[in-house]
Amino acid sequence: MRVLVTGASGQLAQAIRLTWSGHDLFLPEESILDLSQQSAIQSVVSSVRPEVVINCGAFTQVDRCESEADLAQLINGTAVGWLAEACEAQGAMLIQVSTDYVFDGTATRPYREEDPTHPMSVYGRTKLEGERQAARCRRHLIARTSWLYDAWGKNFLNTMLNAAAQGRSLRVVDDQRGAPTTCRALARQLKVAAEEGWQGLVHTTCAGETTWHGFAKAIFEGKGIAADLSPCTTADYPTPARRPAYSVLDGARRRSLGPDLIPHWHEALLEVLKEGTTDARR
Ligand SMILES: NC(=O)c1ccc[n+]([C@@H]2O[C@H](COP(=O)([O-])OP(=O)(O)OC[C@H]3O[C@@H](n4cnc5c(N)ncnc54)[C@H](OP(=O)(O)O)[C@@H]3O)[C@@H](O)[C@H]2O)c1
């Protein structure tokens, strides 16, 4: 398949580059496929003529989105509509990557695809708008994921390892529950989803759940690092954007659609740690 990937410098796009063997991948730099420019989207889609477009590009800095709401709306919402129109004109399938932050975190069991959304942040609201826009392409898949990281990129794993390497004491929130998910596991699942033509809305996170503190503890145990780590609450660590206290996503629909390639979060973490990290190699 001819596959066009947006947001080429991001951590998920990098995982797609590494895992989507057997397909013709096009990952234009953001200066060429700038999501804020409708003309750039139209021109790249019509020249590449993809069968699948994976939208990995997004304004992902959750706190910055609060003060730059117009830009967040443009990149995470409006631009997805432009992509959907371009895909529709091309007859391509659009895979839109979305987020657990479309939920408010008040649930007491994992969120299913049909559960009502209620985002609490600009990031969550604009990503939800992106879901609505993506659905304007007849052949679309909206894959919600959470707490993405891998050996490369700016993410929680590399932040923790770098902080510990500098000997810093770490206080990490222990009252937000979710599922850390590796970019490589998500990329492998999206590959099968594209090959098998999955459509609609599907939750694509690692199995199990933990807190950010639990995740940090597992990272340091997995690496054999004696870090100075202690738990704190969300209230101890105020941020501009509100985050859901509970954003575990139910993967039953995904498992009913075909092969489940996303492991338990702890197993996925060990896979990444075993291979080493690129940003914080030690
Ligand atoms: N990270 C998470 O924890 C998480 C959780 C749930 C869902 N998601 C979703 O998963 C997808 C992939 O996220 P990720 O973690 O790979 O994020 P990422 O590493 O921040 O990658 C996003 C990429 O989009 C690029 N981008 C920003 N503005 C753009 C524009 N105008 N045109 C083209 N590209 C632009 C960014 O470039 P710059 O860095 O130069 O701005 C960045 O390379 C996103 O849709 C995100 O919303 C992420």
The ligand as an ORCA input file, in Angstrom:
! r2SCAN-3c Opt
* xyz 0 1
  N       1.855     11.475     23.357
  C       0.821     10.924     23.985
  O       0.887     10.581     25.163
  C      -0.483     10.717     23.252
  C      -1.568     10.151     23.947
  C      -2.762      9.955     23.263
  C      -2.872     10.300     21.921
  N      -1.814     10.869     21.284
  C      -1.959     11.210     19.869
  O      -1.094     10.386     19.134
  C      -0.656     11.059     17.958
  C       0.858     10.968     17.868
  O       1.394     11.643     19.004
  P       2.930     11.624     19.354
  O       3.044     11.199     20.763
  O       3.712     10.926     18.299
  O       3.210     13.188     19.324
  P       4.519     13.991     18.950
  O       5.737     13.171     19.176
  O       4.360     15.317     19.610
  O       4.346     14.144     17.384
  C       3.422     15.044     16.819
  C       4.099     15.645     15.628
  O       3.196     16.542     14.978
  C       3.972     17.600     14.513
  N       3.227     18.790     14.178
  C       2.846     19.813     14.984
  N       2.265     20.788     14.259
  C       2.294     20.370     12.963
  C       1.891     20.936     11.753
  N       1.337     22.162     11.684
  N       2.067     20.241     10.604
  C       2.637     19.028     10.628
  N       3.066     18.436     11.759
  C       2.898     19.099     12.915
  C       4.942     17.862     15.645
  O       6.033     18.627     15.204
  P       6.756     19.611     16.262
  O       7.271     18.747     17.362
  O       7.795     20.244     15.425
  O       5.690     20.556     16.727
  C       5.342     16.440     16.008
  O       6.429     15.994     15.252
  C      -1.210     12.477     18.064
  O      -2.409     12.540     17.321
  C      -1.551     12.625     19.542
  O      -2.602     13.547     19.741
  C      -0.621     11.068     21.914
*
